[in-house]
Amino acid sequence: MFATYSCHSIFDHKGAWEVIDGQQRLITIYMLLNALGLPTFNLVFESRPKSNDFLAQLIANGKANHDDPDFHFMSEAWAKIKQWLKDKNNQDPGFDLEYKPVLWKNVNVIWYDIESTSREINIDVFNRLNIGKIPLNDAELVKALLLSKIKGRYKDAVELTMRQSEINNEWHRIEIELRKPQKWGFITGNVHKEYDSHIEFLFDLMAKNRAKGTAEQKYTTYLWFEHQVNAAGRKPEAQADMAIKLWGQVKDAYARVNSWFCDNNVGSDTAIYHYVAIF
């Protein structure tokens, strides 16, 4: 496991690093390090000094405060982190001992140094960074939709987490396979669209959305999946069943194109491979 968190544009200021963009990431990492009892850095809120005392007290005694928006979101984040660690340790005693070295050694922060002490320039940099945020693609939206909707069938939190992890693992395996150059070239043929997530190609096929790329086609694949879920009815159980069914169809679609490629099929008839390649 290796993760990189990017904190955009930080510059040296009076012996400290002034964060232009990336505050939420740093606060989350700061809280996680404290929750695990690991060494951490210091945070100072220049424009909201009350947040300095509150964050210190929150970590020290866990006392939440919802009177202020900043206090509210910090309280919620701290509670989520503490509960997550508690749940993980209940499921796997000693989880935090295994997680500490992973977090400490395999998570890096990449920053961009803006060589400026001008407040106007730094504000302009912040605005440019946030105005042009990279939008989510259809694959990420579909994944969030399916994982959120299946909870209607799982009342037990542990069982739900296990099912979501199972889908995540299946997703990851499919994505890895579709990224193999020969297989990807065989499946996509003369498709000219570039896919950040290759599994999105399967979603496009299911949604019969073969003309993506124009402004009018934005998120239409995701909207097709959303429509299928909503059409199942308003009951969470019905929507969960549809989400599970759709994921099953995704796996079936992958299995079909994978069989055409004759991958992992010992003794399979390669004629299908050549027929598909021709057409």
C-alpha positions in Angstrom: 0.0 0.0 0.0 1.4 3.4 -1.0 -0.5 6.7 -0.9 0.4 10.2 -1.8 -1.5 13.2 -0.6 -0.9 16.4 -2.5 -1.0 19.8 -0.6 -0.9 22.4 -3.3 1.3 25.4 -3.1 2.9 25.9 0.3 5.5 28.5 0.9 7.9 29.2 3.7 6.7 32.0 6.0 8.2 33.2 9.2 9.8 29.9 10.0 6.7 27.9 9.2 4.8 26.6 6.1 1.8 28.7 5.2 -0.8 26.4 3.5 -2.5 27.9 0.5 -4.5 24.9 -0.5 -4.6 21.5 1.3 -5.8 22.4 4.8 -8.4 19.7 5.1 -5.9 17.0 4.1 -3.4 18.2 6.7 -6.0 18.4 9.5 -7.1 14.9 8.7 -3.6 13.5 8.7 -2.9 15.5 11.9 -5.9 13.9 13.6 -5.0 10.4 12.4 -1.5 10.7 13.7 -2.7 11.9 17.1 -5.3 9.2 17.3 -2.6 6.6 16.7 -0.2 8.3 19.2 2.4 9.0 16.5 4.6 12.1 16.3 3.0 14.9 14.4 3.4 18.5 13.3 1.9 21.7 14.6 -1.0 23.5 13.1 -1.8 27.2 13.5 -4.9 28.8 12.2 -4.0 32.4 11.4 -7.4 33.7 10.4 -9.4 31.7 13.0 -7.3 31.6 16.2 -10.1 30.0 18.2 -9.7 26.9 16.1 -6.2 26.4 17.6 -7.4 26.0 21.1 -10.5 24.0 20.1 -8.5 21.5 18.1 -6.0 21.0 20.9 -8.9 20.4 23.4 -10.7 18.1 21.1 -7.8 15.8 20.7 -7.0 16.0 24.5 -10.4 15.3 25.8 -12.6 14.5 22.8 -15.2 17.1 23.8 -17.2 18.0 20.6 -18.6 21.5 19.8 -21.1 22.1 17.1 -21.7 25.9 17.7 -19.2 26.9 15.0 -18.9 25.4 11.5 -15.2 24.8 11.9 -15.7 23.2 15.3 -18.5 21.1 14.0 -16.5 19.6 11.1 -13.5 19.0 13.2 -15.6 17.3 15.9 -17.2 15.1 13.2 -13.9 14.2 11.7 -12.3 13.3 15.0 -15.3 11.2 16.0 -15.2 9.3 12.7 -11.5 8.6 13.0 -11.8 7.4 16.6 -14.8 5.2 15.7 -13.1 3.8 12.6 -10.0 2.8 14.6 -12.2 1.3 17.3 -14.2 -0.8 14.7 -11.0 -1.9 13.0 -9.5 -3.1 16.3 -12.7 -4.9 17.2 -12.6 -6.7 13.9 -8.9 -7.3 13.9 -7.2 -6.9 17.4 -3.9 -5.1 17.0 -4.9 -3.4 13.7 -3.5 -0.1 14.9 -0.1 -1.7 15.5 -0.1 -2.9 11.9 -1.5 0.3 10.5 1.0 2.7 12.2 4.1 1.7 10.1 2.0 1.7 6.9 0.8 5.3 7.6 4.3 6.4 8.8 6.3 4.9 6.0 4.0 4.6 3.0 2.1 7.9 3.0 3.9 10.9 1.5 2.9 14.5 1.2 3.9 16.3 -2.0 3.9 20.1 -1.9 4.5 22.9 -4.4 6.5 25.8 -3.1 5.2 29.2 -4.2 8.1 31.6 -3.9 6.0 34.5 -2.9 5.3 36.5 0.2 2.6 38.6 -1.5 -0.9 38.0 -0.1 -2.5 39.0 -3.4 -0.4 36.5 -5.4 -1.2 33.7 -2.9 -4.9 34.4 -3.0 -4.8 34.4 -6.8 -3.0 31.0 -6.7 -5.6 29.6 -4.4 -8.4 30.7 -6.6 -6.8 29.3 -9.7 -6.2 26.0 -8.0 -9.8 25.6 -6.9 -11.7 27.1 -9.8 -10.3 24.4 -12.1 -10.8 21.3 -10.0 -10.6 18.1 -11.9 -14.2 16.8 -12.0 -15.2 13.2 -11.1 -15.6 10.9 -14.0 -18.5 8.5 -14.6 -16.7 5.5 -13.1 -16.1 7.2 -9.8 -19.7 8.3 -9.6 -21.0 4.9 -10.5 -18.8 3.3 -7.9 -20.0 5.7 -5.2 -23.6 5.1 -6.3 -23.4 1.3 -6.1 -21.4 1.2 -2.8 -23.8 3.6 -1.1 -27.0 1.9 -2.3 -26.2 -1.7 -1.3 -26.4 -0.7 2.4 -30.2 -1.2 2.0 -29.6 -4.9 2.2 -27.1 -5.0 5.0 -28.2 -4.0 8.5 -25.0 -5.2 10.1 -22.2 -2.6 9.7 -19.5 -5.3 9.6 -21.3 -7.3 7.0 -21.8 -4.2 4.9 -18.2 -3.2 5.2 -17.1 -6.7 4.1 -19.4 -6.6 1.1 -18.2 -3.1 0.0 -14.6 -4.3 0.4 -15.4 -7.3 -1.8 -16.8 -5.1 -4.5 -13.8 -2.8 -4.2 -11.5 -5.7 -4.6 -13.4 -7.0 -7.6 -13.4 -3.5 -9.1 -9.6 -3.3 -8.6 -8.9 -6.7 -10.3 -11.1 -5.8 -13.3 -9.3 -2.4 -13.7 -5.9 -4.1 -13.5 -6.9 -6.6 -16.2 -8.4 -3.9 -18.5 -5.1 -1.9 -18.3 -3.1 -4.7 -19.9 -2.2 -3.1 -23.3 -3.0 -6.1 -25.5 -6.3 -6.8 -23.8 -7.3 -3.1 -23.8 -6.5 -2.7 -27.5 -8.5 -5.8 -28.4 -11.5 -4.7 -26.4 -11.7 -1.0 -27.5 -10.6 -1.3 -31.1 -10.9 2.1 -32.8 -12.5 3.8 -29.8 -10.8 7.2 -29.6 -11.9 8.3 -26.1 -9.3 8.3 -23.4 -10.4 6.6 -20.2 -9.0 7.5 -16.8 -10.7 4.4 -15.5 -10.8 1.6 -18.0 -13.8 0.0 -16.3 -15.8 3.0 -17.4 -15.7 1.5 -20.9 -17.9 -1.4 -19.7 -20.3 1.1 -18.1 -20.5 2.9 -21.4 -21.4 -0.3 -23.2 -24.1 -1.2 -20.6 -25.6 2.3 -20.9 -25.3 2.1 -24.7 -23.4 5.4 -24.4 -21.0 5.1 -27.4 -20.9 8.7 -28.4 -19.4 10.2 -25.3 -17.1 13.3 -25.5 -19.4 16.2 -26.1 -20.8 18.5 -23.5 -24.3 17.1 -24.0 -22.9 13.6 -23.1 -21.4 14.6 -19.8 -22.2 12.1 -17.0 -24.9 10.4 -19.1 -23.5 7.0 -18.3 -23.7 7.7 -14.6 -27.2 9.1 -15.0 -28.2 5.8 -16.7 -27.1 3.8 -13.7 -28.8 6.2 -11.4 -32.0 5.9 -13.3 -31.9 2.1 -13.1 -31.5 2.3 -9.3 -34.2 4.8 -8.9 -36.6 2.9 -11.2 -36.4 0.0 -8.8 -38.5 1.9 -6.3 -38.1 4.1 -3.3 -37.5 1.3 -0.8 -33.8 1.0 0.2 -34.0 -2.8 -0.1 -35.2 -2.6 -3.8 -32.5 -0.1 -4.7 -29.9 -2.2 -3.0 -31.1 -5.3 -5.0 -30.8 -3.2 -8.2 -27.3 -2.0 -7.3 -26.2 -5.6 -6.6 -27.8 -6.7 -9.9 -26.0 -3.9 -11.8 -22.6 -4.9 -10.3 -23.3 -8.5 -11.3 -24.0 -7.3 -14.9 -20.7 -5.4 -14.9 -18.8 -8.6 -13.9 -20.7 -10.5 -16.5 -19.7 -8.0 -19.2 -16.1 -8.2 -18.1 -16.2 -12.0 -18.1 -17.6 -12.0 -21.6 -15.0 -9.7 -23.2 -12.3 -11.5 -21.2 -13.5 -14.8 -22.7 -13.3 -13.3 -26.2 -9.7 -12.4 -25.5 -9.2 -16.1 -24.6 -7.5 -15.1 -21.4 -7.3 -17.7 -18.5 -9.3 -20.2 -20.7 -7.1 -23.2 -21.2 -7.9 -24.9 -24.4 -10.3 -22.2 -25.5 -11.1 -21.7 -29.2 -9.0 -18.8 -30.4 -11.4 -18.4 -33.4 -13.6 -16.1 -31.3 -10.6 -13.9 -30.7 -9.9 -13.6 -34.4 -13.6 -13.1 -35.4 -14.0 -10.3 -32.8 -10.8 -8.7 -34.0 -12.0 -8.7 -37.6 -15.4 -7.2 -36.8 
